[in-house]
Amino acid sequence: MELMEDNVYAPPKADLTRKHHDGEVTTLMIDHLQTAAKWARVLSVIGYLIVIGFFLFGIYSVVLLRSQIFIGDTVELTISILLFLISAFITFKISRFLQKYAYYNRQLLSSNDVSDLIEAQEYFRRYVKWLGVFSMISVALSLIMAIMLFVVGIGEVY
């Protein structure tokens, strides 16, 4: 009977041991996370600027359109302002998660502590989750608006 090592047809043995020990943060990981932190910080600032834009546009709409509102138009204005506020809130939350992700990545640079990496990844997970939900809502509303415009367009033809 042959031993497994002598058998040329035996499957190769894989080295399944971990390459990094628990809690070890490599310099390559830090370099990648440092780049990600810089981009996350830029994107969070852009998100905050968009939120400010939403609020300014909402205030502009209320002030300008308040004098032109007929009694039936208040519902449309209220719905529009509500949608702007919801969009501003979601954009703010997404930007906040990016800002916290960037913060913990910068903390990781100075501490090399894996708990900072875990915290950063938690905020990145939240960012992706909220961004996905916001994207799905935006696509659904866009489809509804496109269908409504198509129906209104057909109604005007006949």
C-alpha positions as CSV (number, residue, x, y, z in Angstrom):
1,M,0.0,0.0,0.0
2,E,1.4,3.3,-1.0
3,L,1.6,6.4,1.1
4,M,-0.2,9.5,0.1
5,E,3.1,11.4,-0.5
6,D,4.3,8.8,-2.9
7,N,1.1,8.8,-5.0
8,V,1.5,11.0,-8.0
9,Y,-2.2,11.1,-8.5
10,A,-3.0,12.4,-5.1
11,P,-4.5,16.0,-4.9
12,P,-2.0,18.7,-3.9
13,K,-2.1,19.9,-0.4
14,A,-3.1,23.5,0.0
15,D,-1.7,25.7,2.7
16,L,-4.8,26.9,4.4
17,T,-3.1,28.8,7.2
18,R,-3.8,32.5,7.6
19,K,-1.3,34.8,6.1
20,H,-2.0,37.6,8.6
21,H,-2.5,37.2,12.3
22,D,-5.6,38.5,14.0
23,G,-5.3,42.2,14.5
24,E,-2.5,42.8,12.0
25,V,-2.9,45.7,9.7
26,T,-0.5,45.8,6.8
27,T,1.1,48.8,5.1
28,L,-0.7,47.9,1.8
29,M,-4.0,47.9,3.6
30,I,-3.2,51.3,5.1
31,D,-2.2,52.8,1.7
32,H,-5.5,51.6,0.1
33,L,-7.5,52.9,3.0
34,Q,-5.7,56.2,3.0
35,T,-6.6,56.7,-0.6
36,A,-10.2,55.7,0.1
37,A,-10.4,58.1,3.0
38,K,-9.4,61.0,0.9
39,W,-12.0,60.3,-1.7
40,A,-14.7,59.6,0.9
41,R,-13.9,63.0,2.5
42,V,-14.2,64.8,-0.8
43,L,-17.5,63.0,-1.6
44,S,-18.9,63.8,1.8
45,V,-18.2,67.5,1.3
46,I,-19.9,67.4,-2.1
47,G,-22.9,65.7,-0.4
48,Y,-23.1,68.4,2.2
49,L,-23.0,71.0,-0.5
50,I,-25.9,69.2,-2.3
51,V,-27.9,69.2,1.0
52,I,-27.3,73.0,1.3
53,G,-28.5,73.3,-2.3
54,F,-31.6,71.3,-1.5
55,F,-32.4,73.6,1.4
56,L,-31.7,76.8,-0.6
57,F,-33.9,75.6,-3.5
58,G,-36.7,74.6,-1.0
59,I,-36.5,78.1,0.6
60,Y,-36.5,79.7,-2.8
61,S,-39.5,77.7,-3.9
62,V,-41.5,78.6,-0.8
63,V,-40.7,82.3,-1.0
64,L,-41.1,82.7,-4.7
65,L,-44.0,80.4,-5.3
66,R,-45.9,81.4,-2.1
67,S,-47.2,84.5,-3.9
68,Q,-48.2,82.6,-7.0
69,I,-50.0,79.7,-5.3
70,F,-53.7,79.1,-6.0
71,I,-55.7,77.2,-3.5
72,G,-55.4,73.9,-5.4
73,D,-51.6,74.2,-5.9
74,T,-50.7,74.1,-2.2
75,V,-50.9,70.3,-2.2
76,E,-48.4,70.1,-5.1
77,L,-46.0,72.6,-3.4
78,T,-46.3,70.8,-0.1
79,I,-45.5,67.4,-1.7
80,S,-42.5,69.0,-3.6
81,I,-41.1,70.5,-0.5
82,L,-41.6,67.2,1.4
83,L,-39.7,65.3,-1.3
84,F,-36.9,67.9,-1.2
85,L,-36.6,67.5,2.5
86,I,-36.5,63.7,2.3
87,S,-33.9,63.9,-0.4
88,A,-31.8,66.3,1.7
89,F,-32.1,64.1,4.8
90,I,-31.0,61.0,2.9
91,T,-28.2,62.8,1.2
92,F,-27.1,64.2,4.6
93,K,-27.1,60.7,6.1
94,I,-25.1,59.3,3.2
95,S,-22.5,62.1,3.5
96,R,-22.3,61.6,7.2
97,F,-21.5,57.9,6.8
98,L,-18.8,58.8,4.3
99,Q,-17.3,61.4,6.6
100,K,-17.2,58.9,9.5
101,Y,-15.6,56.3,7.2
102,A,-12.9,58.8,6.3
103,Y,-12.4,59.7,9.9
104,Y,-11.9,56.1,11.1
105,N,-9.6,55.4,8.2
106,R,-7.4,58.4,9.2
107,Q,-7.5,57.1,12.8
108,L,-6.2,53.8,11.5
109,L,-3.2,55.5,10.0
110,S,-2.0,56.7,13.4
111,S,-3.1,53.7,15.6
112,N,-2.7,50.7,13.3
113,D,-5.6,49.2,15.5
114,V,-7.9,46.8,13.8
115,S,-10.9,48.2,15.8
116,D,-10.6,51.4,13.8
117,L,-10.7,49.3,10.6
118,I,-13.8,47.5,11.8
119,E,-15.5,50.8,12.7
120,A,-14.6,52.3,9.3
121,Q,-16.0,49.3,7.5
122,E,-19.2,49.5,9.5
123,Y,-19.8,53.0,8.4
124,F,-18.9,52.0,4.8
125,R,-21.5,49.2,5.0
126,R,-24.1,51.8,6.2
127,Y,-23.1,54.1,3.4
128,V,-23.6,51.4,0.7
129,K,-26.9,50.3,2.3
130,W,-28.4,53.9,2.3
131,L,-27.0,54.6,-1.1
132,G,-28.6,51.5,-2.5
133,V,-32.0,52.3,-0.9
134,F,-31.8,55.9,-2.2
135,S,-30.9,54.7,-5.7
136,M,-33.9,52.2,-5.7
137,I,-36.3,54.9,-4.6
138,S,-34.9,57.3,-7.2
139,V,-35.3,54.8,-10.0
140,A,-38.8,53.9,-8.9
141,L,-39.9,57.6,-8.8
142,S,-38.3,58.2,-12.1
143,L,-40.2,55.3,-13.7
144,I,-43.5,56.5,-12.2
145,M,-42.9,60.0,-13.5
146,A,-41.9,58.7,-16.9
147,I,-45.1,56.6,-17.1
148,M,-47.2,59.5,-15.9
149,L,-45.6,61.8,-18.6
150,F,-46.2,59.1,-21.2
151,V,-49.9,58.8,-20.2
152,V,-50.4,62.6,-20.2
153,G,-48.7,62.8,-23.6
154,I,-51.0,60.2,-25.1
155,G,-54.0,61.9,-23.5
156,E,-53.0,65.2,-25.2
157,V,-52.7,63.5,-28.7
158,Y,-56.3,62.2,-28.6
